[in-house]
Amino acid sequence: MGMLQKEMDVCAEKCIDAVKAGDTLRTLPDPEDILGMSAIFKALGDPSRLKIVLCLLHREHCVCDIAAICSQSESAVSHQLRILRALKIVKNRRQGKIVYYSLDDDHVRSLLFMSLTHIRH
């Protein structure tokens, strides 16, 4: 199967369609946007960060709650939240001595729901 699989992954002959390739090239985001997208996917590619983000899918939580839900230390969760906040995946608000975290916006929520729907399909 190894050789058959390799043959299926590449064209049998080089056949670049300049029109299609050119059209697609013009629709690609600029390199800076690609790097930003890559950083978001990299952050969400870490299972502990993804679990933190998923626990915020339906409601906000304080760091203590997130740590308990995710079975992580508060300092570990706090570290991950700093990374997620820098990427604008989560945001926080202070109420007295408690800091609550939530998803930054509906784009993040949509990305999570679409990913979940895709893997369950």
C-alpha positions in Angstrom: 0.0 0.0 0.0 2.9 2.3 0.6 3.8 2.8 -3.1 0.2 3.0 -4.2 -0.4 5.7 -1.5 2.6 7.7 -2.7 1.4 7.6 -6.3 -2.0 8.9 -5.2 -0.5 11.9 -3.4 1.2 13.5 -6.4 0.4 14.2 -10.0 1.6 11.6 -12.5 2.9 14.5 -14.6 3.6 18.2 -13.9 0.5 20.2 -15.1 0.3 23.6 -13.6 -2.9 25.5 -14.5 -1.6 29.1 -14.6 -5.1 30.6 -14.5 -6.3 28.6 -11.5 -3.0 29.0 -9.7 -2.9 32.7 -10.3 -6.6 33.2 -9.2 -5.9 31.2 -6.0 -2.6 33.1 -5.3 -4.5 36.5 -5.5 -7.0 35.3 -2.9 -4.5 34.2 -0.3 -4.2 36.4 2.8 -1.0 38.5 3.1 1.9 36.9 4.9 1.3 38.9 8.1 -2.3 37.6 8.3 -1.1 34.0 7.6 1.3 34.3 10.5 -1.5 35.6 12.8 -3.7 32.7 11.8 -0.9 30.3 12.3 -0.4 31.6 15.9 -4.1 31.2 16.7 -4.1 27.6 15.4 -0.8 26.9 17.2 -2.3 28.2 20.5 -5.5 26.2 20.0 -3.4 23.1 19.0 -2.2 22.7 22.5 -4.6 20.4 24.3 -4.5 22.2 27.7 -5.1 25.6 26.1 -7.9 24.2 23.9 -9.6 22.7 27.0 -9.4 26.1 28.7 -11.0 27.8 25.7 -13.7 25.1 25.5 -14.7 25.5 29.1 -15.4 29.2 28.2 -17.6 28.3 25.3 -20.9 28.8 27.1 -20.0 31.0 30.1 -17.3 33.0 31.7 -15.3 31.6 34.6 -12.7 32.8 37.1 -9.2 31.3 37.1 -10.0 29.1 40.1 -13.0 27.6 38.3 -11.0 27.0 35.1 -8.2 25.3 37.0 -10.7 23.0 38.8 -12.6 22.2 35.5 -9.3 21.5 33.6 -7.5 19.7 36.4 -4.6 22.1 36.2 -2.9 24.4 38.8 -4.0 28.0 38.9 -0.6 29.2 37.9 -0.6 26.9 34.9 -4.0 28.1 33.8 -3.0 31.8 34.4 0.1 31.3 32.2 -2.1 29.7 29.4 -4.7 32.5 29.7 -1.9 35.2 29.2 -1.0 33.5 25.9 -4.7 33.2 24.9 -5.4 36.8 25.8 -2.4 38.1 23.9 -3.9 36.4 20.8 -7.3 37.9 21.5 -8.8 34.5 21.9 -10.0 35.3 25.5 -10.6 38.5 27.4 -11.0 39.2 31.1 -12.9 41.5 33.4 -12.3 42.2 37.0 -15.1 42.2 39.6 -13.6 43.2 43.0 -10.8 40.7 43.7 -11.9 38.2 41.1 -10.9 38.1 37.4 -13.3 36.5 35.1 -12.4 35.1 31.6 -14.6 34.7 28.6 -14.1 34.1 24.9 -13.0 37.4 23.2 -15.8 37.4 20.6 -18.2 35.4 18.5 -15.5 34.6 15.9 -13.7 32.5 18.4 -17.0 30.8 19.4 -17.8 30.1 15.7 -14.3 28.6 15.1 -14.7 26.3 18.0 -18.2 25.2 17.0 -17.1 24.6 13.4 -14.2 22.6 14.5 -16.3 20.5 16.8 -18.9 19.9 14.1 -16.2 19.0 11.6 -14.6 16.3 13.8 -18.0 14.8 14.7 -19.1 14.7 11.0 
